[in-house]
Amino acid sequence: MAARLLANLIVMGGTVLGRAAVQAYRQAIVNANKTGAAQEAVNGIRRASKAMTEQEARQILGINEKSTWEEIIQRYDTMFERNAKNGSFYLQSKVHRAKECLEAVYQKPDIPS
Amino acid sequence: MPRVWRFYPGGFEREMTRREAALILGVRERAPMDKIKDAHKRVMVANHPDAGGSHYIASKINEAKDMLMGKGNDHDEV
């Protein structure tokens, strides 16, 4: 009799705890989505490993902040061509990605002041 | 030779790996010393700062060579 009572209590207790844990987990996910914390974390990881920064793009092409788009294209053409002939496809890719990155920066329409 | 596949995405790795070093020089990771040296010379000439290349790329090429020559041919190293 006592054993059965005890068993019931344990099972009920376990169910209550289990349900609470699941609910807490769900709430945590909802909270994370609300604040965008989870999304930012994912984006951060993705960006850090994949995207090229403007700074690196300039380093790759050997230009500085003052360089004009014409200068960039000139250097791009030279480096792209030379790597196509005697470099590696990997380096050719980096040169291409650098130009792509700066294209977005330079071709952006000016914000009227 | 026309390339039909896409360019590699993104920038260089934050820290160079053997895999990246091999890609930079256009050799296999376990390439013999002489192939690495030849590849290094060829790729460096194509990217030499005096010939329109950038110092950044030149340093990557040198780093790639050092990485592949350092550990590549010593199979006893654990």
N, CA and C atoms of all chains as a GROMACS GRO file, in nm:
protein
  573
    1MET      N    1   0.085  -0.121   0.000
    1MET     CA    2   0.000   0.000   0.000
    1MET      C    3   0.086   0.124   0.000
    2ALA      N    4   0.180   0.128   0.091
    2ALA     CA    5   0.270   0.244   0.100
    2ALA      C    6   0.359   0.252  -0.024
    3ALA      N    7   0.400   0.134  -0.068
    3ALA     CA    8   0.488   0.131  -0.186
    3ALA      C    9   0.416   0.189  -0.307
    4ARG      N   10   0.288   0.151  -0.320
    4ARG     CA   11   0.213   0.202  -0.435
    4ARG      C   12   0.196   0.352  -0.427
    5LEU      N   13   0.172   0.401  -0.310
    5LEU     CA   14   0.156   0.546  -0.290
    5LEU      C   15   0.284   0.618  -0.329
    6LEU      N   16   0.394   0.559  -0.282
    6LEU     CA   17   0.524   0.618  -0.309
    6LEU      C   18   0.550   0.620  -0.460
    7ALA      N   19   0.520   0.507  -0.522
    7ALA     CA   20   0.543   0.497  -0.667
    7ALA      C   21   0.460   0.604  -0.739
    8ASN      N   22   0.336   0.617  -0.703
    8ASN     CA   23   0.252   0.721  -0.766
    8ASN      C   24   0.311   0.859  -0.751
    9LEU      N   25   0.357   0.886  -0.628
    9LEU     CA   26   0.413   1.019  -0.601
    9LEU      C   27   0.533   1.047  -0.691
   10ILE      N   28   0.620   0.944  -0.700
   10ILE     CA   29   0.743   0.963  -0.779
   10ILE      C   30   0.708   0.989  -0.926
   11VAL      N   31   0.614   0.909  -0.976
   11VAL     CA   32   0.576   0.924  -1.117
   11VAL      C   33   0.515   1.063  -1.140
   12MET      N   34   0.426   1.102  -1.051
   12MET     CA   35   0.365   1.234  -1.068
   12MET      C   36   0.466   1.345  -1.058
   13GLY      N   37   0.554   1.331  -0.958
   13GLY     CA   38   0.658   1.431  -0.938
   13GLY      C   39   0.745   1.444  -1.062
   14GLY      N   40   0.780   1.328  -1.115
   14GLY     CA   41   0.864   1.327  -1.235
   14GLY      C   42   0.797   1.395  -1.352
   15THR      N   43   0.668   1.367  -1.367
   15THR     CA   44   0.593   1.428  -1.479
   15THR      C   45   0.590   1.580  -1.466
   16VAL      N   46   0.563   1.624  -1.344
   16VAL     CA   47   0.556   1.768  -1.321
   16VAL      C   48   0.690   1.834  -1.354
   17LEU      N   49   0.796   1.773  -1.303
   17LEU     CA   50   0.929   1.830  -1.329
   17LEU      C   51   0.961   1.831  -1.478
   18GLY      N   52   0.930   1.719  -1.543
   18GLY     CA   53   0.957   1.707  -1.687
   18GLY      C   54   0.887   1.816  -1.764
   19ARG      N   55   0.761   1.834  -1.734
   19ARG     CA   56   0.681   1.934  -1.805
   19ARG      C   57   0.737   2.073  -1.783
   20ALA      N   58   0.778   2.098  -1.658
   20ALA     CA   59   0.833   2.229  -1.624
   20ALA      C   60   0.960   2.255  -1.705
   21ALA      N   61   1.045   2.153  -1.714
   21ALA     CA   62   1.171   2.168  -1.787
   21ALA      C   63   1.145   2.200  -1.934
   22VAL      N   64   1.051   2.126  -1.993
   22VAL     CA   65   1.018   2.149  -2.135
   22VAL      C   66   0.966   2.291  -2.154
   23GLN      N   67   0.881   2.334  -2.063
   23GLN     CA   68   0.826   2.470  -2.075
   23GLN      C   69   0.934   2.575  -2.061
   24ALA      N   70   1.024   2.553  -1.966
   24ALA     CA   71   1.132   2.650  -1.944
   24ALA      C   72   1.218   2.659  -2.069
   25TYR      N   73   1.249   2.544  -2.127
   25TYR     CA   74   1.330   2.540  -2.250
   25TYR      C   75   1.262   2.618  -2.361
   26ARG      N   76   1.134   2.593  -2.376
   26ARG     CA   77   1.060   2.664  -2.482
   26ARG      C   78   1.061   2.814  -2.459
   27GLN      N   79   1.044   2.852  -2.332
   27GLN     CA   80   1.040   2.994  -2.300
   27GLN      C   81   1.176   3.059  -2.330
   28ALA      N   82   1.281   2.985  -2.302
   28ALA     CA   83   1.416   3.037  -2.327
   28ALA      C   84   1.436   3.063  -2.474
   29ILE      N   85   1.388   2.972  -2.557
   29ILE     CA   86   1.401   2.990  -2.702
   29ILE      C   87   1.323   3.113  -2.746
   30VAL      N   88   1.202   3.125  -2.695
   30VAL     CA   89   1.119   3.240  -2.732
   30VAL      C   90   1.189   3.369  -2.691
   31ASN      N   91   1.244   3.369  -2.570
   31ASN     CA   92   1.315   3.488  -2.524
   31ASN      C   93   1.433   3.521  -2.613
   32ALA      N   94   1.509   3.419  -2.647
   32ALA     CA   95   1.627   3.440  -2.731
   32ALA      C   96   1.586   3.497  -2.866
   33ASN      N   97   1.478   3.444  -2.920
   33ASN     CA   98   1.434   3.495  -3.049
   33ASN      C   99   1.389   3.640  -3.040
   34LYS      N  100   1.327   3.672  -2.928
   34LYS     CA  101   1.278   3.809  -2.910
   34LYS      C  102   1.394   3.907  -2.909
   35THR      N  103   1.496   3.876  -2.830
   35THR     CA  104   1.606   3.971  -2.819
   35THR      C  105   1.699   3.961  -2.939
   36GLY      N  106   1.684   3.858  -3.018
   36GLY     CA  107   1.770   3.842  -3.134
   36GLY      C  108   1.907   3.790  -3.098
   37ALA      N  109   1.920   3.744  -2.974
   37ALA     CA  110   2.052   3.698  -2.929
   37ALA      C  111   2.096   3.575  -3.006
   38ALA      N  112   2.002   3.483  -3.022
   38ALA     CA  113   2.038   3.359  -3.092
   38ALA      C  114   2.078   3.389  -3.236
   39GLN      N  115   1.998   3.474  -3.300
   39GLN     CA  116   2.025   3.507  -3.440
   39GLN      C  117   2.160   3.574  -3.457
   40GLU      N  118   2.190   3.667  -3.366
   40GLU     CA  119   2.318   3.739  -3.372
   40GLU      C  120   2.434   3.644  -3.357
   41ALA      N  121   2.418   3.549  -3.266
   41ALA     CA  122   2.526   3.453  -3.242
   41ALA      C  123   2.554   3.374  -3.368
   42VAL      N  124   2.448   3.327  -3.430
   42VAL     CA  125   2.464   3.250  -3.554
   42VAL      C  126   2.529   3.335  -3.662
   43ASN      N  127   2.478   3.457  -3.677
   43ASN     CA  128   2.534   3.546  -3.779
   43ASN      C  129   2.681   3.575  -3.753
   44GLY      N  130   2.712   3.595  -3.624
   44GLY     CA  131   2.850   3.626  -3.590
   44GLY      C  132   2.943   3.515  -3.633
   45ILE      N  133   2.901   3.393  -3.603
   45ILE     CA  134   2.985   3.278  -3.638
   45ILE      C  135   2.998   3.269  -3.790
   46ARG      N  136   2.886   3.284  -3.858
   46ARG     CA  137   2.889   3.273  -4.002
   46ARG      C  138   2.977   3.380  -4.063
   47ARG      N  139   2.958   3.504  -4.018
   47ARG     CA  140   3.032   3.615  -4.078
   47ARG      C  141   3.180   3.602  -4.053
   48ALA      N  142   3.215   3.563  -3.933
   48ALA     CA  143   3.357   3.558  -3.899
   48ALA      C  144   3.430   3.461  -3.990
   49SER      N  145   3.364   3.357  -4.031
   49SER     CA  146   3.435   3.257  -4.109
   49SER      C  147   3.423   3.279  -4.259
   50LYS      N  148   3.326   3.355  -4.304
   50LYS     CA  149   3.303   3.360  -4.447
   50LYS      C  150   3.327   3.496  -4.512
   51ALA      N  151   3.264   3.600  -4.464
   51ALA     CA  152   3.261   3.726  -4.537
   51ALA      C  153   3.395   3.797  -4.535
   52MET      N  154   3.422   3.867  -4.643
   52MET     CA  155   3.545   3.947  -4.649
   52MET      C  156   3.513   4.087  -4.597
   53THR      N  157   3.603   4.141  -4.519
   53THR     CA  158   3.585   4.278  -4.470
   53THR      C  159   3.643   4.376  -4.570
   54GLU      N  160   3.598   4.501  -4.560
   54GLU     CA  161   3.648   4.606  -4.648
   54GLU      C  162   3.798   4.625  -4.627
   55GLN      N  163   3.838   4.612  -4.501
   55GLN     CA  164   3.979   4.632  -4.469
   55GLN      C  165   4.066   4.528  -4.540
   56GLU      N  166   4.024   4.402  -4.532
   56GLU     CA  167   4.101   4.297  -4.595
   56GLU      C  168   4.100   4.313  -4.748
   57ALA      N  169   3.985   4.353  -4.799
   57ALA     CA  170   3.974   4.373  -4.944
   57ALA      C  171   4.077   4.476  -4.991
   58ARG      N  172   4.091   4.584  -4.915
   58ARG     CA  173   4.189   4.687  -4.952
   58ARG      C  174   4.331   4.634  -4.941
   59GLN      N  175   4.356   4.553  -4.838
   59GLN     CA  176   4.490   4.495  -4.823
   59GLN      C  177   4.522   4.402  -4.940
   60ILE      N  178   4.426   4.320  -4.978
   60ILE     CA  179   4.448   4.226  -5.086
   60ILE      C  180   4.484   4.298  -5.216
   61LEU      N  181   4.413   4.407  -5.245
   61LEU     CA  182   4.438   4.479  -5.369
   61LEU      C  183   4.549   4.582  -5.355
   62GLY      N  184   4.597   4.602  -5.233
   62GLY     CA  185   4.707   4.695  -5.212
   62GLY      C  186   4.668   4.840  -5.232
   63ILE      N  187   4.548   4.874  -5.191
   63ILE     CA  188   4.502   5.012  -5.204
   63ILE      C  189   4.464   5.067  -5.068
   64ASN      N  190   4.448   5.198  -5.057
   64ASN     CA  191   4.410   5.256  -4.929
   64ASN      C  192   4.273   5.323  -4.940
   65GLU      N  193   4.234   5.391  -4.832
   65GLU     CA  194   4.100   5.451  -4.828
   65GLU      C  195   4.083   5.559  -4.933
   66LYS      N  196   4.196   5.620  -4.975
   66LYS     CA  197   4.184   5.734  -5.068
   66LYS      C  198   4.177   5.690  -5.214
   67SER      N  199   4.201   5.560  -5.237
   67SER     CA  200   4.206   5.514  -5.376
   67SER      C  201   4.073   5.534  -5.447
   68THR      N  202   4.082   5.567  -5.574
   68THR     CA  203   3.961   5.583  -5.654
   68THR      C  204   3.919   5.449  -5.710
   69TRP      N  205   3.798   5.443  -5.759
   69TRP     CA  206   3.747   5.319  -5.816
   69TRP      C  207   3.829   5.279  -5.940
   70GLU      N  208   3.874   5.379  -6.015
   70GLU     CA  209   3.955   5.351  -6.133
   70GLU      C  210   4.084   5.281  -6.095
   71GLU      N  211   4.147   5.330  -5.989
   71GLU     CA  212   4.272   5.270  -5.942
   71GLU      C  213   4.249   5.125  -5.900
   72ILE      N  214   4.137   5.106  -5.830
   72ILE     CA  215   4.104   4.972  -5.782
   72ILE      C  216   4.088   4.876  -5.899
   73ILE      N  217   4.013   4.920  -6.000
   73ILE     CA  218   3.989   4.835  -6.116
   73ILE      C  219   4.118   4.804  -6.189
   74GLN      N  220   4.207   4.905  -6.197
   74GLN     CA  221   4.337   4.882  -6.262
   74GLN      C  222   4.416   4.773  -6.192
   75ARG      N  223   4.424   4.785  -6.060
   75ARG     CA  224   4.499   4.687  -5.983
   75ARG      C  225   4.430   4.550  -5.989
   76TYR      N  226   4.300   4.552  -5.985
   76TYR     CA  227   4.224   4.427  -5.994
   76TYR      C  228   4.256   4.356  -6.125
   77ASP      N  229   4.248   4.431  -6.236
   77ASP     CA  230   4.273   4.371  -6.366
   77ASP      C  231   4.411   4.306  -6.373
   78THR      N  232   4.512   4.380  -6.325
   78THR     CA  233   4.648   4.327  -6.327
   78THR      C  234   4.659   4.200  -6.244
   79MET      N  235   4.614   4.209  -6.120
   79MET     CA  236   4.631   4.096  -6.029
   79MET      C  237   4.550   3.975  -6.074
   80PHE      N  238   4.430   4.001  -6.122
   80PHE     CA  239   4.344   3.891  -6.166
   80PHE      C  240   4.407   3.818  -6.284
   81GLU      N  241   4.457   3.897  -6.378
   81GLU     CA  242   4.517   3.842  -6.499
   81GLU      C  243   4.643   3.761  -6.466
   82ARG      N  244   4.729   3.819  -6.384
   82ARG     CA  245   4.854   3.752  -6.352
   82ARG      C  246   4.832   3.622  -6.275
   83ASN      N  247   4.732   3.623  -6.189
   83ASN     CA  248   4.703   3.500  -6.115
   83ASN      C  249   4.635   3.397  -6.203
   84ALA      N  250   4.560   3.445  -6.302
   84ALA     CA  251   4.496   3.351  -6.395
   84ALA      C  252   4.604   3.276  -6.473
   85LYS      N  253   4.713   3.347  -6.504
   85LYS     CA  254   4.820   3.285  -6.584
   85LYS      C  255   4.914   3.201  -6.498
   86ASN      N  256   4.964   3.261  -6.389
   86ASN     CA  257   5.070   3.196  -6.312
   86ASN      C  258   5.044   3.179  -6.164
   87GLY      N  259   4.928   3.224  -6.120
   87GLY     CA  260   4.901   3.212  -5.977
   87GLY      C  261   4.814   3.091  -5.951
   88SER      N  262   4.746   3.093  -5.840
   88SER     CA  263   4.655   2.984  -5.808
   88SER      C  264   4.511   3.034  -5.822
   89PHE      N  265   4.422   2.940  -5.844
   89PHE     CA  266   4.281   2.976  -5.853
   89PHE      C  267   4.232   3.036  -5.721
   90TYR      N  268   4.288   2.987  -5.614
   90TYR     CA  269   4.252   3.038  -5.481
   90TYR      C  270   4.283   3.187  -5.469
   91LEU      N  271   4.404   3.225  -5.509
   91LEU     CA  272   4.442   3.366  -5.502
   91LEU      C  273   4.359   3.450  -5.598
   92GLN      N  274   4.334   3.393  -5.714
   92GLN     CA  275   4.249   3.462  -5.810
   92GLN      C  276   4.111   3.490  -5.749
   93SER      N  277   4.062   3.392  -5.676
   93SER     CA  278   3.933   3.406  -5.608
   93SER      C  279   3.936   3.520  -5.508
   94LYS      N  280   4.042   3.526  -5.429
   94LYS     CA  281   4.051   3.630  -5.325
   94LYS      C  282   4.055   3.767  -5.387
   95VAL      N  283   4.128   3.781  -5.496
   95VAL     CA  284   4.134   3.909  -5.567
   95VAL      C  285   3.995   3.947  -5.616
   96HIS      N  286   3.925   3.847  -5.670
   96HIS     CA  287   3.790   3.872  -5.721
   96HIS      C  288   3.694   3.912  -5.608
   97ARG      N  289   3.702   3.839  -5.498
   97ARG     CA  290   3.614   3.868  -5.384
   97ARG      C  291   3.644   4.006  -5.326
   98ALA      N  292   3.770   4.045  -5.329
   98ALA     CA  293   3.809   4.177  -5.278
   98ALA      C  294   3.743   4.287  -5.361
   99LYS      N  295   3.748   4.269  -5.491
   99LYS     CA  296   3.688   4.369  -5.580
   99LYS      C  297   3.537   4.372  -5.561
  100GLU      N  298   3.479   4.256  -5.546
  100GLU     CA  299   3.335   4.243  -5.522
  100GLU      C  300   3.294   4.319  -5.397
  101CYS      N  301   3.373   4.304  -5.293
  101CYS     CA  302   3.347   4.368  -5.165
  101CYS      C  303   3.352   4.520  -5.179
  102LEU      N  304   3.455   4.569  -5.248
  102LEU     CA  305   3.472   4.713  -5.262
  102LEU      C  306   3.371   4.773  -5.359
  103GLU      N  307   3.325   4.692  -5.452
  103GLU     CA  308   3.221   4.736  -5.545
  103GLU      C  309   3.100   4.783  -5.468
  104ALA      N  310   3.063   4.704  -5.366
  104ALA     CA  311   2.947   4.739  -5.283
  104ALA      C  312   2.971   4.871  -5.210
  105VAL      N  313   3.095   4.894  -5.169
  105VAL     CA  314   3.129   5.016  -5.096
  105VAL      C  315   3.129   5.137  -5.188
  106TYR      N  316   3.191   5.122  -5.306
  106TYR     CA  317   3.208   5.236  -5.395
  106TYR      C  318   3.085   5.266  -5.478
  107GLN      N  319   3.005   5.165  -5.507
  107GLN     CA  320   2.892   5.189  -5.596
  107GLN      C  321   2.768   5.228  -5.518
  108LYS      N  322   2.782   5.233  -5.387
  108LYS     CA  323   2.669   5.270  -5.302
  108LYS      C  324   2.630   5.414  -5.333
  109PRO      N  325   2.504   5.443  -5.352
  109PRO     CA  326   2.464   5.582  -5.380
  109PRO      C  327   2.490   5.670  -5.258
  110ASP      N  328   2.535   5.793  -5.282
  110ASP     CA  329   2.568   5.884  -5.172
  110ASP      C  330   2.444   5.923  -5.093
  111ILE      N  331   2.460   5.927  -4.963
  111ILE     CA  332   2.348   5.971  -4.879
  111ILE      C  333   2.346   6.124  -4.882
  112PRO      N  334   2.235   6.185  -4.923
  112PRO     CA  335   2.232   6.332  -4.930
  112PRO      C  336   2.247   6.392  -4.791
  113SER      N  337   2.334   6.492  -4.780
  113SER     CA  338   2.360   6.550  -4.648
  113SER      C  339   2.262   6.663  -4.618
  114MET      N  340   4.264   2.774  -6.966
  114MET     CA  341   4.162   2.675  -6.932
  114MET      C  342   4.046   2.745  -6.861
  115PRO      N  343   3.929   2.742  -6.918
  115PRO     CA  344   3.817   2.816  -6.860
  115PRO      C  345   3.771   2.749  -6.730
  116ARG      N  346   3.741   2.834  -6.632
  116ARG     CA  347   3.693   2.784  -6.503
  116ARG      C  348   3.541   2.781  -6.506
  117VAL      N  349   3.483   2.667  -6.480
  117VAL     CA  350   3.337   2.663  -6.478
  117VAL      C  351   3.283   2.663  -6.337
  118TRP      N  352   3.370   2.642  -6.238
  118TRP     CA  353   3.318   2.644  -6.103
  118TRP      C  354   3.344   2.780  -6.037
  119ARG      N  355   3.276   2.803  -5.926
  119ARG     CA  356   3.275   2.935  -5.866
  119ARG      C  357   3.404   2.965  -5.794
  120PHE      N  358   3.431   3.093  -5.779
  120PHE     CA  359   3.543   3.137  -5.700
  120PHE      C  360   3.522   3.100  -5.554
  121TYR      N  361   3.633   3.075  -5.483
  121TYR     CA  362   3.623   3.047  -5.341
  121TYR      C  363   3.562   3.168  -5.271
  122PRO      N  364   3.473   3.146  -5.174
  122PRO     CA  365   3.408   3.258  -5.107
  122PRO      C  366   3.494   3.317  -4.996
  123GLY      N  367   3.460   3.438  -4.956
  123GLY     CA  368   3.517   3.499  -4.837
  123GLY      C  369   3.663   3.536  -4.849
  124GLY      N  370   3.718   3.579  -4.732
  124GLY     CA  371   3.857   3.620  -4.727
  124GLY      C  372   3.947   3.505  -4.687
  125PHE      N  373   4.070   3.539  -4.650
  125PHE     CA  374   4.163   3.439  -4.603
  125PHE      C  375   4.122   3.391  -4.464
  126GLU      N  376   4.169   3.274  -4.427
  126GLU     CA  377   4.143   3.224  -4.293
  126GLU      C  378   4.209   3.316  -4.192
  127ARG      N  379   4.149   3.320  -4.071
  127ARG     CA  380   4.208   3.407  -3.971
  127ARG      C  381   4.347   3.358  -3.935
  128GLU      N  382   4.362   3.226  -3.927
  128GLU     CA  383   4.493   3.166  -3.907
  128GLU      C  384   4.515   3.066  -4.019
  129MET      N  385   4.626   3.074  -4.086
  129MET     CA  386   4.648   2.990  -4.202
  129MET      C  387   4.655   2.843  -4.163
  130THR      N  388   4.594   2.760  -4.246
  130THR     CA  389   4.599   2.616  -4.228
  130THR      C  390   4.680   2.555  -4.341
  131ARG      N  391   4.718   2.428  -4.327
  131ARG     CA  392   4.792   2.361  -4.433
  131ARG      C  393   4.707   2.353  -4.560
  132ARG      N  394   4.580   2.334  -4.537
  132ARG     CA  395   4.489   2.325  -4.652
  132ARG      C  396   4.491   2.456  -4.730
  133GLU      N  397   4.483   2.568  -4.656
  133GLU     CA  398   4.483   2.698  -4.724
  133GLU      C  399   4.620   2.723  -4.790
  134ALA      N  400   4.725   2.686  -4.720
  134ALA     CA  401   4.859   2.705  -4.776
  134ALA      C  402   4.872   2.633  -4.909
  135ALA      N  403   4.822   2.510  -4.914
  135ALA     CA  404   4.828   2.432  -5.037
  135ALA      C  405   4.746   2.498  -5.148
  136LEU      N  406   4.631   2.552  -5.112
  136LEU     CA  407   4.546   2.620  -5.211
  136LEU      C  408   4.615   2.744  -5.264
  137ILE      N  409   4.681   2.818  -5.176
  137ILE     CA  410   4.749   2.941  -5.216
  137ILE      C  411   4.857   2.912  -5.319
  138LEU      N  412   4.933   2.804  -5.296
  138LEU     CA  413   5.042   2.773  -5.389
  138LEU      C  414   4.997   2.686  -5.505
  139GLY      N  415   4.877   2.631  -5.493
  139GLY     CA  416   4.828   2.544  -5.601
  139GLY      C  417   4.899   2.411  -5.604
  140VAL      N  418   4.930   2.358  -5.487
  140VAL     CA  419   4.994   2.226  -5.477
  140VAL      C  420   4.915   2.139  -5.382
  141ARG      N  421   4.955   2.009  -5.374
  141ARG     CA  422   4.892   1.921  -5.276
  141ARG      C  423   4.960   1.945  -5.141
  142GLU      N  424   4.887   1.914  -5.035
  142GLU     CA  425   4.941   1.938  -4.901
  142GLU      C  426   5.071   1.861  -4.878
  143ARG      N  427   5.081   1.741  -4.937
  143ARG     CA  428   5.200   1.658  -4.915
  143ARG      C  429   5.299   1.668  -5.031
  144ALA      N  430   5.292   1.777  -5.103
  144ALA     CA  431   5.382   1.792  -5.219
  144ALA      C  432   5.527   1.789  -5.174
  145PRO      N  433   5.615   1.735  -5.258
  145PRO     CA  434   5.757   1.732  -5.224
  145PRO      C  435   5.817   1.872  -5.226
  146MET      N  436   5.929   1.884  -5.158
  146MET     CA  437   5.998   2.012  -5.139
  146MET      C  438   6.019   2.087  -5.269
  147ASP      N  439   6.064   2.017  -5.373
  147ASP     CA  440   6.098   2.088  -5.496
  147ASP      C  441   5.973   2.145  -5.564
  148LYS      N  442   5.862   2.070  -5.554
  148LYS     CA  443   5.737   2.122  -5.614
  148LYS      C  444   5.690   2.247  -5.539
  149ILE      N  445   5.704   2.243  -5.408
  149ILE     CA  446   5.663   2.358  -5.326
  149ILE      C  447   5.748   2.480  -5.363
  150LYS      N  448   5.877   2.457  -5.376
  150LYS     CA  449   5.967   2.568  -5.410
  150LYS      C  450   5.934   2.627  -5.545
  151ASP      N  451   5.910   2.539  -5.643
  151ASP     CA  452   5.876   2.587  -5.777
  151ASP      C  453   5.745   2.665  -5.776
  152ALA      N  454   5.647   2.610  -5.706
  152ALA     CA  455   5.516   2.675  -5.700
  152ALA      C  456   5.528   2.811  -5.633
  153HIS      N  457   5.606   2.813  -5.525
  153HIS     CA  458   5.625   2.939  -5.453
  153HIS      C  459   5.685   3.045  -5.544
  154LYS      N  460   5.786   3.006  -5.618
  154LYS     CA  461   5.854   3.102  -5.707
  154LYS      C  462   5.756   3.154  -5.812
  155ARG      N  463   5.685   3.062  -5.873
  155ARG     CA  464   5.593   3.098  -5.982
  155ARG      C  465   5.483   3.191  -5.932
  156VAL      N  466   5.422   3.154  -5.819
  156VAL     CA  467   5.311   3.233  -5.766
  156VAL      C  468   5.359   3.368  -5.714
  157MET      N  469   5.481   3.369  -5.658
  157MET     CA  470   5.536   3.494  -5.607
  157MET      C  471   5.568   3.591  -5.720
  158VAL      N  472   5.621   3.539  -5.829
  158VAL     CA  473   5.649   3.625  -5.945
  158VAL      C  474   5.520   3.688  -5.996
  159ALA      N  475   5.414   3.609  -6.000
  159ALA     CA  476   5.286   3.659  -6.047
  159ALA      C  477   5.229   3.766  -5.954
  160ASN      N  478   5.266   3.759  -5.828
  160ASN     CA  479   5.208   3.850  -5.730
  160ASN      C  480   5.309   3.945  -5.667
  161HIS      N  481   5.425   3.959  -5.729
  161HIS     CA  482   5.529   4.041  -5.669
  161HIS      C  483   5.486   4.188  -5.657
  162PRO      N  484   5.510   4.249  -5.539
  162PRO     CA  485   5.470   4.389  -5.519
  162PRO      C  486   5.529   4.484  -5.624
  163ASP      N  487   5.648   4.451  -5.675
  163ASP     CA  488   5.710   4.537  -5.776
  163ASP      C  489   5.639   4.526  -5.911
  164ALA      N  490   5.559   4.422  -5.926
  164ALA     CA  491   5.491   4.401  -6.054
  164ALA      C  492   5.341   4.420  -6.042
  165GLY      N  493   5.300   4.498  -5.944
  165GLY     CA  494   5.157   4.528  -5.932
  165GLY      C  495   5.084   4.445  -5.830
  166GLY      N  496   5.158   4.360  -5.758
  166GLY     CA  497   5.095   4.279  -5.655
  166GLY      C  498   5.088   4.353  -5.523
  167SER      N  499   5.027   4.291  -5.424
  167SER     CA  500   5.017   4.358  -5.294
  167SER      C  501   5.108   4.288  -5.193
  168HIS      N  502   5.152   4.365  -5.093
  168HIS     CA  503   5.238   4.308  -4.989
  168HIS      C  504   5.162   4.204  -4.908
  169TYR      N  505   5.034   4.228  -4.892
  169TYR     CA  506   4.950   4.136  -4.815
  169TYR      C  507   4.950   3.997  -4.878
  170ILE      N  508   4.926   3.993  -5.009
  170ILE     CA  509   4.925   3.864  -5.079
  170ILE      C  510   5.065   3.802  -5.078
  171ALA      N  511   5.166   3.884  -5.099
  171ALA     CA  512   5.303   3.833  -5.099
  171ALA      C  513   5.335   3.767  -4.966
  172SER      N  514   5.292   3.828  -4.857
  172SER     CA  515   5.321   3.770  -4.726
  172SER      C  516   5.243   3.640  -4.706
  173LYS      N  517   5.123   3.632  -4.762
  173LYS     CA  518   5.045   3.508  -4.753
  173LYS      C  519   5.115   3.395  -4.829
  174ILE      N  520   5.172   3.430  -4.944
  174ILE     CA  521   5.241   3.330  -5.026
  174ILE      C  522   5.363   3.277  -4.950
  175ASN      N  523   5.437   3.369  -4.888
  175ASN     CA  524   5.553   3.327  -4.810
  175ASN      C  525   5.513   3.241  -4.691
  176GLU      N  526   5.408   3.284  -4.625
  176GLU     CA  527   5.358   3.209  -4.510
  176GLU      C  528   5.316   3.068  -4.553
  177ALA      N  529   5.253   3.060  -4.669
  177ALA     CA  530   5.208   2.930  -4.720
  177ALA      C  531   5.326   2.838  -4.744
  178LYS      N  532   5.431   2.894  -4.804
  178LYS     CA  533   5.549   2.812  -4.831
  178LYS      C  534   5.609   2.763  -4.700
  179ASP      N  535   5.624   2.852  -4.603
  179ASP     CA  536   5.683   2.814  -4.475
  179ASP      C  537   5.603   2.704  -4.408
  180MET      N  538   5.473   2.716  -4.417
  180MET     CA  539   5.387   2.618  -4.352
  180MET      C  540   5.402   2.481  -4.416
  181LEU      N  541   5.405   2.476  -4.549
  181LEU     CA  542   5.411   2.347  -4.616
  181LEU      C  543   5.551   2.285  -4.607
  182MET      N  544   5.652   2.370  -4.604
  182MET     CA  545   5.788   2.316  -4.597
  182MET      C  546   5.825   2.279  -4.455
  183GLY      N  547   5.760   2.342  -4.360
  183GLY     CA  548   5.794   2.317  -4.220
  183GLY      C  549   5.758   2.178  -4.176
  184LYS      N  550   5.633   2.136  -4.200
  184LYS     CA  551   5.589   2.009  -4.147
  184LYS      C  552   5.565   1.905  -4.253
  185GLY      N  553   5.556   1.947  -4.376
  185GLY     CA  554   5.508   1.856  -4.481
  185GLY      C  555   5.587   1.729  -4.498
  186ASN      N  556   5.720   1.742  -4.500
  186ASN     CA  557   5.797   1.626  -4.541
  186ASN      C  558   5.857   1.549  -4.425
  187ASP      N  559   5.826   1.593  -4.305
  187ASP     CA  560   5.883   1.524  -4.189
  187ASP      C  561   5.774   1.439  -4.126
  188HIS      N  562   5.761   1.315  -4.171
  188HIS     CA  563   5.650   1.232  -4.126
  188HIS      C  564   5.673   1.173  -3.989
  189ASP      N  565   5.795   1.191  -3.934
  189ASP     CA  566   5.821   1.137  -3.802
  189ASP      C  567   5.768   1.228  -3.693
  190GLU      N  568   5.742   1.351  -3.733
  190GLU     CA  569   5.695   1.449  -3.632
  190GLU      C  570   5.552   1.416  -3.593
  191VAL      N  571   5.527   1.414  -3.464
  191VAL     CA  572   5.391   1.381  -3.419
  191VAL      C  573   5.314   1.507  -3.382
   0.00000   0.00000   0.00000
